[in-house]
Amino acid sequence: MLHKELEKQADYEIQDILRLGAELFKNQINVIDHSLSIIFETVWETDSHGKRKVHIDNTPHTMRSNMTESIKNVCNLERRISVPYISSLKDNNFRSYCNNLFPLGYFTGCISITETEHPFRDSDFSLADYFFSVFQIAFEKHLRSVSSTNT
């Protein structure tokens, strides 16, 4: 059922894919672009009834300098690999499970799931692999729509 739901979401906006992913993993998801700016970030909020819900922040912003350095090291390796590559980072005792984005045949950024809300469960890794493949499709659509808007 989960796979079918994710496949249905592939035709929706990228924010819908991120929201679904954040709700699935119950953790934070970040998307960075080729310049290492965060372009999408899921933010967990508590509403007035005490229910946790996710909000998508699509305001580009930079990361802390120590995290930028760690990501640069991974991304420099991935730029040379030129195929999707899964890696992990650790910052402030939070692990991130990352997948670089090559939807157009060149490095366009990275998506990461970070265990800010709870530690990773064993099932998160296999689900993340599938989620990352669906996200690649949505990200390519997003890049094409941004490109045509900019043109």
VMD Tcl script that draws the C-alpha trace (Angstrom):
set ca {
  {0.00 0.00 0.00}
  {2.86 2.34 0.82}
  {4.50 1.77 -2.56}
  {1.21 2.44 -4.37}
  {0.71 5.65 -2.41}
  {4.21 6.88 -3.22}
  {3.73 6.04 -6.90}
  {0.49 8.02 -6.99}
  {2.32 10.96 -5.43}
  {4.91 11.00 -8.21}
  {2.55 13.11 -10.35}
  {2.00 15.71 -7.63}
  {4.02 18.76 -6.71}
  {7.37 18.24 -5.07}
  {6.06 19.65 -1.76}
  {3.47 16.84 -1.69}
  {6.22 14.24 -2.13}
  {8.26 15.80 0.69}
  {5.26 16.02 3.00}
  {4.41 12.37 2.37}
  {8.04 11.38 2.99}
  {8.26 13.35 6.23}
  {5.02 11.79 7.47}
  {6.29 8.35 6.50}
  {9.65 8.67 8.26}
  {8.50 11.01 11.06}
  {11.81 12.82 10.68}
  {13.18 15.91 8.98}
  {13.90 15.92 5.24}
  {16.13 18.52 3.56}
  {16.83 19.13 -0.11}
  {19.93 21.07 -1.08}
  {20.80 22.35 -4.53}
  {24.10 22.20 -6.40}
  {25.37 25.28 -4.51}
  {24.63 23.60 -1.12}
  {21.76 25.92 -0.23}
  {18.74 24.32 1.44}
  {15.87 24.78 -1.02}
  {13.26 22.60 0.74}
  {13.05 21.68 4.40}
  {10.34 19.82 6.28}
  {9.57 21.44 9.62}
  {7.60 19.61 12.32}
  {5.15 21.82 14.22}
  {2.61 21.22 16.97}
  {-0.83 22.74 16.33}
  {-3.14 24.21 18.97}
  {-4.64 20.75 19.61}
  {-1.25 19.21 20.33}
  {-1.13 17.30 17.05}
  {2.22 17.16 15.19}
  {2.11 18.09 11.53}
  {4.68 18.86 8.92}
  {5.18 22.14 7.09}
  {7.34 22.55 3.96}
  {9.69 25.54 4.02}
  {10.75 26.42 0.48}
  {12.66 29.59 1.34}
  {16.27 29.03 0.24}
  {18.81 29.44 3.04}
  {22.33 28.36 3.93}
  {23.42 25.74 6.42}
  {25.77 26.00 9.39}
  {29.39 26.15 8.25}
  {30.42 22.85 9.89}
  {27.56 21.02 8.17}
  {28.39 22.68 4.85}
  {31.95 21.38 5.12}
  {30.77 17.81 5.77}
  {28.36 17.95 2.85}
  {31.01 19.44 0.56}
  {33.25 16.47 1.27}
  {30.48 14.03 0.35}
  {29.32 16.06 -2.64}
  {32.83 16.44 -4.05}
  {33.10 12.66 -4.10}
  {29.63 12.34 -5.61}
  {30.32 14.89 -8.34}
  {33.08 12.63 -9.59}
  {30.92 9.49 -9.39}
  {28.11 10.95 -11.57}
  {25.54 8.32 -10.63}
  {23.14 8.29 -7.68}
  {25.08 7.46 -4.53}
  {23.76 6.88 -1.03}
  {25.81 8.16 1.87}
  {25.39 9.14 5.48}
  {26.50 12.09 7.60}
  {26.61 12.61 11.34}
  {26.16 16.02 12.96}
  {25.37 16.76 16.63}
  {24.61 13.06 17.17}
  {21.96 13.12 14.43}
  {22.60 10.83 11.51}
  {21.40 11.76 8.03}
  {20.73 9.29 5.25}
  {21.44 11.04 1.96}
  {20.99 10.50 -1.75}
  {22.52 12.75 -4.34}
  {20.33 13.94 -7.20}
  {21.31 13.29 -10.80}
  {17.93 13.47 -12.57}
  {19.30 15.28 -15.61}
  {22.62 13.42 -15.85}
  {24.65 15.82 -13.70}
  {24.84 16.64 -9.99}
  {21.91 18.89 -9.04}
  {21.88 18.50 -5.26}
  {21.09 16.09 -2.46}
  {18.13 14.94 -0.39}
  {18.61 13.80 3.20}
  {16.49 12.31 5.94}
  {17.76 13.26 9.41}
  {16.85 11.52 12.65}
  {15.90 14.77 14.44}
  {12.56 13.47 15.76}
  {13.60 9.87 16.56}
  {16.42 7.42 15.71}
  {16.20 5.56 12.42}
  {14.27 2.31 12.44}
  {15.69 -0.63 10.48}
  {12.81 -0.37 8.00}
  {13.58 3.31 7.27}
  {16.58 2.46 5.10}
  {14.78 0.23 2.61}
  {11.79 2.61 2.53}
  {14.16 5.55 2.00}
  {15.76 3.83 -0.98}
  {12.35 3.60 -2.62}
  {11.36 7.11 -1.55}
  {14.60 8.51 -3.01}
  {13.84 6.91 -6.39}
  {10.35 8.45 -6.43}
  {11.76 11.81 -5.32}
  {14.25 11.77 -8.23}
  {11.25 11.76 -10.61}
  {9.54 14.62 -8.75}
  {12.80 16.61 -8.57}
  {13.35 16.31 -12.31}
  {9.82 17.61 -12.88}
  {10.54 20.45 -10.44}
  {13.79 21.41 -12.22}
  {12.07 21.40 -15.61}
  {9.23 23.61 -14.36}
  {11.65 26.03 -12.65}
  {13.76 26.14 -15.81}
  {10.77 26.95 -18.03}
  {9.56 29.60 -15.55}
  {13.02 31.22 -15.46}
  {13.22 31.19 -19.26}
}
mol new
graphics top color blue
foreach p $ca { graphics top sphere $p radius 0.5 }
foreach p [lrange $ca 0 end-1] q [lrange $ca 1 end] { graphics top cylinder $p $q radius 0.2 }
display resetview
